[in-house]
Amino acid sequence: MKRFLLYLFRWQCSSPILILCLAWLPFGPLLGTVISNLIGGTAFFWFDKFIFTSKSLSTEWEVKRNVECCDCGHVGRGYRVRRAKGYDRTKVIPLYRCEGCSTRKADEIGLLY
């Protein structure tokens, strides 16, 4: 959700470039739009790269089938958080939880999914 909201904000920031190009360039609307998109793409490339690749904006979940929940013992699809902001469990023995227990645990630790 954070990525989506940042992307929408970024998209709105490109609107002034479009307006300026259409108003100032001596071309028709089609060529003016193409030029403004090239300028906007150049200007916002690094910001877009951050939005879509930043580890700090995402929670990395791992999902497996036919595992036993470490909390309630239910066998089925299991979930675990591998990495989140300030949380890294990539080098430990994984403990999986069923959907209900993983949601409860995420709420307990204040994790946004």
Secondary structure in CASP SS format (residue, H / E / C, confidence):
PFRMAT SS
TARGET T0000
AUTHOR 0000-0000-0000
METHOD secondary structure of the structure
MODEL  1
M C 1.00
K H 1.00
R H 1.00
F H 1.00
L H 1.00
L H 1.00
Y H 1.00
L H 1.00
F H 1.00
R H 1.00
W H 1.00
Q H 1.00
C H 1.00
S C 1.00
S H 1.00
P H 1.00
I H 1.00
L H 1.00
I H 1.00
L H 1.00
C H 1.00
L H 1.00
A H 1.00
W H 1.00
L C 1.00
P C 1.00
F C 1.00
G C 1.00
P H 1.00
L H 1.00
L H 1.00
G H 1.00
T H 1.00
V H 1.00
I H 1.00
S H 1.00
N H 1.00
L H 1.00
I H 1.00
G H 1.00
G H 1.00
T H 1.00
A H 1.00
F H 1.00
F H 1.00
W H 1.00
F H 1.00
D H 1.00
K H 1.00
F H 1.00
I H 1.00
F H 1.00
T H 1.00
S C 1.00
K H 1.00
S H 1.00
L H 1.00
S C 1.00
T C 1.00
E E 1.00
W E 1.00
E E 1.00
V E 1.00
K E 1.00
R E 1.00
N E 1.00
V E 1.00
E E 1.00
C C 1.00
C C 1.00
D C 1.00
C C 1.00
G C 1.00
H C 1.00
V E 1.00
G E 1.00
R E 1.00
G E 1.00
Y E 1.00
R E 1.00
V E 1.00
R E 1.00
R E 1.00
A E 1.00
K C 1.00
G C 1.00
Y E 1.00
D E 1.00
R C 1.00
T C 1.00
K C 1.00
V C 1.00
I C 1.00
P C 1.00
L C 1.00
Y C 1.00
R E 1.00
C C 1.00
E H 1.00
G H 1.00
C H 1.00
S H 1.00
T H 1.00
R H 1.00
K H 1.00
A H 1.00
D H 1.00
E H 1.00
I C 1.00
G C 1.00
L C 1.00
L C 1.00
Y C 1.00
END
